[in-house]
Amino acid sequence: MRRKAQPKPELIVPPEILEQAKRSLSADKLKKPEKCSVCGAETTPGAAEPLCWVCRRLKVSAWRDIEQQVPAQE
């Protein structure tokens, strides 16, 4: 017994747009993630500074420590 031939699905999106979308996705995958300037780990995409989340946290906590020490010295 043979199966009935399935009718081809109706294309909703033109093939040109599909191909363009596939190319844009493949370009995103090819980009290498930036490396942290301190430890070399992957950084968050679009971050203002080239730091991983650990180094960014350490930097913020160091700023807080400095701000707390300045009034004690004056």
C-alpha positions in Angstrom: 0.0 0.0 0.0 1.2 3.4 -0.8 0.6 6.6 1.1 -1.3 9.4 -0.4 0.9 12.2 -1.7 1.0 15.1 0.7 0.1 18.4 -1.0 2.9 20.9 -0.8 2.4 23.4 2.0 1.4 26.9 0.9 4.3 29.4 1.3 3.3 32.3 3.5 6.7 34.0 3.6 8.5 34.6 0.4 11.6 32.5 -0.1 13.8 35.6 -0.4 12.9 36.8 3.1 13.5 33.3 4.5 16.9 33.2 3.0 17.8 36.7 4.3 16.7 35.7 7.8 18.8 32.5 7.7 21.8 34.5 6.6 21.4 37.0 9.4 21.1 34.2 12.0 24.2 32.5 10.7 26.2 35.8 10.8 25.2 36.1 14.5 26.4 32.7 15.3 29.8 33.3 13.6 30.6 36.3 15.8 33.1 35.3 18.5 32.1 36.5 22.0 34.3 39.2 23.4 36.8 38.2 26.1 37.1 39.9 29.5 40.1 42.2 29.6 41.0 41.0 33.1 40.4 37.2 33.2 39.6 36.2 29.6 36.1 34.9 30.3 33.2 35.6 27.9 31.6 39.0 28.3 28.0 40.0 28.1 27.1 41.0 24.5 26.7 44.7 24.1 28.3 45.5 27.4 29.9 49.0 27.8 33.1 47.6 29.2 35.0 44.5 28.2 34.5 42.8 31.6 32.8 39.5 32.6 30.2 39.5 35.3 32.6 38.4 38.0 35.1 41.1 37.2 32.4 43.7 36.9 31.1 42.7 40.4 34.6 42.9 41.9 35.0 46.4 40.4 31.8 47.7 41.8 32.6 46.2 45.3 36.0 47.8 45.1 34.4 51.2 44.4 32.2 50.8 47.4 35.1 49.9 49.6 37.0 53.0 48.5 34.0 55.3 49.0 33.6 54.0 52.6 37.3 54.5 53.4 37.6 58.1 52.1 35.5 59.7 54.8 37.4 57.8 57.6 40.8 59.3 56.3 39.6 62.9 56.3 
